[in-house]
Amino acid sequence: MGLTKEQKLEKYDIGVDYKDITLLETVSIKDDGKVVSASSTHRILCPGDDVSSESDEIKSLAEFLWTDEVKKAWEEHMKKINEGLSDNA
């Protein structure tokens, strides 16, 4: 059978204020079905991010969570952060 690579979404968490989606994914390398290497990564998707390359589950979740109200709140939050950073420059 040889080497195979398996990528799997292990879990996701939803942020309270802005409904950001934190993904925990694992990648396993298997040799004849036995795991010989594995690694995990976290990614965060924020309202308005392009999710077109995500799984159907994540796309549906983002569509459900990221209402226009949530996207606007996120944009205002980021604007305040960016303004604060430019004040300190």
Backbone bond lengths (Angstrom), bond angles and torsions (degrees), N, CA, C in turn:
res aa  C-N    CA-C-N  psi(-1)  N-CA   C-N-CA  omega(-1)  CA-C   N-CA-C  phi
1 M - - - 1.452 - - 1.523 111.08 -
2 G 1.348 119.17 -38.43 1.457 121.83 176.34 1.515 113.74 80.74
3 L 1.328 114.46 -162.94 1.459 120.82 -178.11 1.525 111.55 -82.09
4 T 1.332 114.48 138.37 1.461 120.89 174.84 1.527 108.42 -134.79
5 K 1.315 115.23 154.18 1.461 121.70 179.10 1.528 107.89 -118.28
6 E 1.318 115.65 131.82 1.463 120.72 179.87 1.526 109.13 -126.40
7 Q 1.313 116.87 125.22 1.463 121.93 177.22 1.520 107.49 -111.79
8 K 1.342 115.44 132.97 1.457 119.05 -174.66 1.528 110.80 -141.40
9 L 1.320 115.42 135.50 1.461 121.41 172.14 1.515 106.61 -79.73
10 E 1.342 116.56 117.11 1.456 120.98 -177.58 1.524 111.95 -86.17
11 K 1.338 115.63 -43.01 1.461 119.09 179.09 1.511 109.50 -165.69
12 Y 1.314 115.02 165.52 1.455 120.77 172.74 1.514 108.62 -139.71
13 D 1.329 115.14 150.68 1.460 122.94 177.43 1.519 107.86 -124.31
14 I 1.313 115.35 149.72 1.454 122.00 -179.87 1.520 109.20 -111.53
15 G 1.335 116.59 126.79 1.454 121.18 176.31 1.521 110.52 -69.97
16 V 1.316 116.36 147.65 1.463 121.50 -174.49 1.527 112.11 -73.10
17 D 1.323 117.52 -52.81 1.464 120.32 -171.11 1.525 113.98 -74.66
18 Y 1.322 117.16 -47.06 1.465 120.67 -171.78 1.519 113.78 -117.18
19 K 1.312 116.62 8.11 1.475 122.49 175.55 1.524 113.26 57.82
20 D 1.362 115.92 32.71 1.461 118.85 173.38 1.527 107.74 -66.95
21 I 1.313 115.74 151.65 1.462 121.79 -176.29 1.530 107.92 -115.20
22 T 1.333 116.33 116.09 1.458 121.45 176.70 1.517 108.36 -97.04
23 L 1.322 116.26 124.39 1.464 122.22 -178.16 1.523 110.39 -106.35
24 L 1.314 116.68 136.51 1.459 122.02 170.74 1.518 106.32 -112.91
25 E 1.325 115.77 117.83 1.458 121.66 -177.90 1.521 109.66 -122.11
26 T 1.324 116.41 146.53 1.456 121.04 174.78 1.522 109.45 -120.65
27 V 1.318 114.12 146.93 1.462 121.62 173.38 1.521 106.10 -121.73
28 S 1.322 115.64 124.28 1.460 121.27 178.97 1.521 109.41 -116.80
29 I 1.321 115.40 137.58 1.466 122.26 172.22 1.520 106.10 -106.11
30 K 1.319 115.16 125.45 1.458 120.07 -178.20 1.511 110.43 -118.12
31 D 1.313 115.29 144.08 1.464 122.49 174.51 1.522 106.31 -118.86
32 D 1.310 116.12 113.24 1.470 121.89 -175.91 1.524 111.60 52.37
33 G 1.339 116.50 41.71 1.456 121.86 175.55 1.511 115.59 86.37
34 K 1.335 117.77 -8.35 1.466 121.64 -178.68 1.534 108.86 -101.91
35 V 1.349 115.99 130.09 1.465 120.53 -179.59 1.524 109.31 -66.55
36 V 1.342 115.55 124.53 1.468 120.56 177.66 1.531 111.28 -111.46
37 S 1.331 116.24 -14.30 1.460 121.01 178.05 1.523 108.13 -159.88
38 A 1.339 115.51 145.15 1.466 119.49 177.00 1.519 108.67 -151.10
39 S 1.322 115.58 147.05 1.460 120.83 176.22 1.521 108.64 -145.36
40 S 1.326 114.85 155.79 1.463 120.81 179.82 1.515 109.72 -123.66
41 T 1.318 115.65 148.58 1.462 121.02 175.40 1.518 109.20 -136.88
42 H 1.320 114.48 150.68 1.459 121.99 172.70 1.524 107.41 -110.53
43 R 1.316 115.52 140.60 1.461 121.05 172.76 1.512 107.57 -134.99
44 I 1.319 116.15 149.26 1.456 120.69 177.37 1.523 108.84 -119.91
45 L 1.319 115.02 127.64 1.457 122.07 175.29 1.521 107.22 -106.58
46 C 1.319 116.01 128.81 1.465 121.81 -177.42 1.517 110.00 -109.28
47 P 1.348 116.60 155.66 1.463 119.65 -179.68 1.531 111.72 -50.99
48 G 1.305 115.26 130.26 1.456 120.49 -179.47 1.514 113.85 94.51
49 D 1.342 118.33 -12.26 1.463 120.24 177.22 1.529 110.16 -64.06
50 D 1.320 116.01 152.53 1.459 122.01 176.23 1.534 108.22 -76.00
51 V 1.310 116.87 116.31 1.456 121.20 -179.84 1.531 111.67 -111.46
52 S 1.312 116.80 15.65 1.470 121.12 -174.90 1.530 112.93 -61.51
53 S 1.326 117.88 -25.74 1.468 119.74 -179.74 1.535 112.41 -95.34
54 E 1.324 117.26 3.39 1.460 121.30 179.22 1.528 110.25 -82.85
55 S 1.326 115.95 169.66 1.467 120.77 177.52 1.528 109.73 -64.03
56 D 1.313 116.03 160.78 1.461 120.49 178.12 1.528 111.35 -58.95
57 E 1.322 116.07 -35.56 1.470 120.50 179.06 1.528 111.05 -61.73
58 I 1.318 116.87 -46.18 1.466 121.17 -178.52 1.533 110.00 -70.69
59 K 1.314 117.66 -38.97 1.468 120.23 176.83 1.522 110.75 -60.06
60 S 1.318 117.30 -45.17 1.464 121.51 179.57 1.520 111.35 -64.57
61 L 1.314 116.15 -40.21 1.459 121.02 179.08 1.528 110.73 -63.11
62 A 1.316 116.50 -46.68 1.462 120.68 179.07 1.525 111.05 -62.31
63 E 1.315 116.57 -42.89 1.462 120.11 179.52 1.530 110.82 -61.46
64 F 1.317 116.58 -40.19 1.461 121.50 -179.80 1.531 111.56 -69.58
65 L 1.329 116.84 -44.76 1.472 121.55 -174.17 1.521 114.09 -78.79
66 W 1.325 116.31 -38.13 1.458 120.14 -170.83 1.526 111.51 -89.21
67 T 1.316 114.13 71.76 1.456 120.63 175.89 1.529 108.77 -68.49
68 D 1.323 116.71 167.35 1.461 120.01 176.84 1.528 110.62 -58.46
69 E 1.326 116.84 -36.60 1.469 121.48 178.84 1.530 111.40 -63.45
70 V 1.318 116.66 -44.08 1.466 121.17 179.14 1.523 110.20 -66.03
71 K 1.333 117.86 -43.72 1.469 121.00 179.17 1.523 110.99 -61.18
72 K 1.318 116.96 -41.33 1.464 120.86 179.35 1.533 110.55 -65.42
73 A 1.322 117.20 -43.43 1.467 120.98 178.14 1.529 110.46 -60.99
74 W 1.341 117.07 -40.37 1.465 121.84 178.49 1.533 110.49 -64.21
75 E 1.315 116.70 -45.84 1.469 120.76 179.19 1.530 110.83 -60.02
76 E 1.324 117.29 -42.75 1.460 120.83 179.33 1.533 110.97 -66.20
77 H 1.307 116.13 -39.88 1.470 121.14 176.77 1.526 110.83 -60.27
78 M 1.315 116.84 -47.80 1.467 121.06 -179.31 1.530 110.97 -66.50
79 K 1.322 117.29 -35.83 1.460 120.87 178.03 1.525 110.05 -62.38
80 K 1.334 117.30 -43.14 1.466 121.36 178.37 1.532 110.92 -62.75
81 I 1.316 115.92 -42.20 1.471 119.67 178.54 1.520 110.38 -62.69
82 N 1.332 117.04 -47.62 1.465 120.81 -179.05 1.515 112.10 -63.91
83 E 1.327 117.33 -37.52 1.461 120.51 176.27 1.516 110.92 -64.00
84 G 1.315 116.63 -40.97 1.463 121.23 177.74 1.509 112.33 -63.75
85 L 1.321 116.78 -37.46 1.460 120.40 178.72 1.518 111.00 -68.40
86 S 1.329 116.99 -39.85 1.471 119.37 -178.58 1.533 110.41 -71.67
87 D 1.329 118.30 -26.36 1.467 121.61 176.33 1.524 111.48 -67.89
88 N 1.332 115.90 -28.70 1.471 121.02 -177.89 1.521 113.28 -92.07
89 A 1.312 117.31 -0.92 1.475 120.52 -176.22 1.512 111.43 -76.60
